[in-house]
């Protein structure tokens, strides 16, 4: 079993109710659905984040090189 960190989240009332109903129907804990949802969001934005971080890194390296050349 993997280790887990305790976190508090605020859900819209409608989200909380739908999650509760889904959990009751499927007998899957609400926390499992929340973790699965986070995984989906993280995967969705991972590519975008990597691209923007890479672009920022390239820009920073160019700026650093220019600064060094000026000295």
Steps between C-alpha positions, in 0.01 A plus 500: 500500500640840404547778749249781492503864609204655675353799313186707541305605195194716453243373255195669363191364678376343177837330444500364855149361463573336163820351638312364801231345278755345264692356792182355652393340169840354414627435853828664400633746761470868416875544553569253218298713257673817617846345452401371157373846404824660614698252292293589193555873553871459567545294182299752298715794605833320530582547131406868509706555815805326357480712183470828687774405746729402214432828322567693820821309558622578148417867550681505836807335348508759220470783751777349713725464196441863397574618852825305506603633158444859613743457789 
